[in-house]
């Protein structure tokens, strides 16, 4: 019972995050590599497609 409740909660959170992020426009992105390693890939998104410090919502992934 507890496991199914946890799974249901997790699925609901994933679904709500996907719906909330839908429609965001990319403001910028960056990638850093060192030799043959990918250090990071980053992407900043906002609903309007522009960014001002302190304004929310924003997605950074």
C-alpha positions as CSV (number, residue, x, y, z in Angstrom):
1,X,0.0,0.0,0.0
2,X,2.7,2.5,1.0
3,X,4.7,1.6,-2.2
4,X,1.7,2.3,-4.4
5,X,1.0,5.6,-2.7
6,X,4.7,6.6,-3.2
7,X,4.5,5.6,-6.8
8,X,1.3,7.6,-7.3
9,X,2.7,10.7,-5.7
10,X,5.9,10.4,-7.8
11,X,3.9,10.1,-11.0
12,X,1.7,13.1,-10.1
13,X,4.8,15.2,-9.4
14,X,6.4,14.2,-12.7
15,X,3.2,14.9,-14.6
16,X,2.7,18.3,-12.9
17,X,6.3,19.3,-13.6
18,X,5.9,18.4,-17.3
19,X,2.7,20.4,-17.6
20,X,4.2,23.4,-15.8
21,X,7.3,23.4,-18.0
22,X,5.4,23.1,-21.2
23,X,5.5,26.3,-23.3
24,X,8.8,27.6,-21.8
25,X,11.2,29.2,-24.3
26,X,15.0,28.8,-24.2
27,X,16.9,31.9,-23.1
28,X,20.3,30.4,-23.3
29,X,22.3,27.2,-23.1
30,X,25.9,26.1,-22.5
31,X,28.0,23.0,-22.6
32,X,31.3,22.3,-21.1
33,X,33.6,19.5,-22.1
34,X,37.1,18.6,-20.8
35,X,39.0,16.3,-23.1
36,X,36.5,13.5,-23.7
37,X,34.3,14.1,-20.7
38,X,31.0,16.1,-20.7
39,X,31.2,18.2,-17.6
40,X,27.8,19.8,-18.0
41,X,25.0,20.7,-20.3
42,X,22.8,23.6,-19.1
43,X,19.7,25.2,-20.5
44,X,17.8,28.2,-19.1
45,X,14.1,28.6,-20.0
46,X,11.4,31.1,-19.1
47,X,7.8,31.5,-20.2
48,X,8.5,34.8,-22.1
49,X,11.9,33.8,-23.5
50,X,13.7,36.6,-21.7
51,X,15.3,36.6,-18.3
52,X,15.6,39.2,-15.5
53,X,17.3,38.4,-12.2
54,X,14.7,37.5,-9.5
55,X,11.8,37.0,-11.9
56,X,10.2,33.6,-11.6
57,X,9.3,31.0,-13.0
58,X,12.5,29.8,-14.7
59,X,13.8,26.3,-15.5
60,X,17.4,25.5,-15.4
61,X,18.4,22.0,-16.5
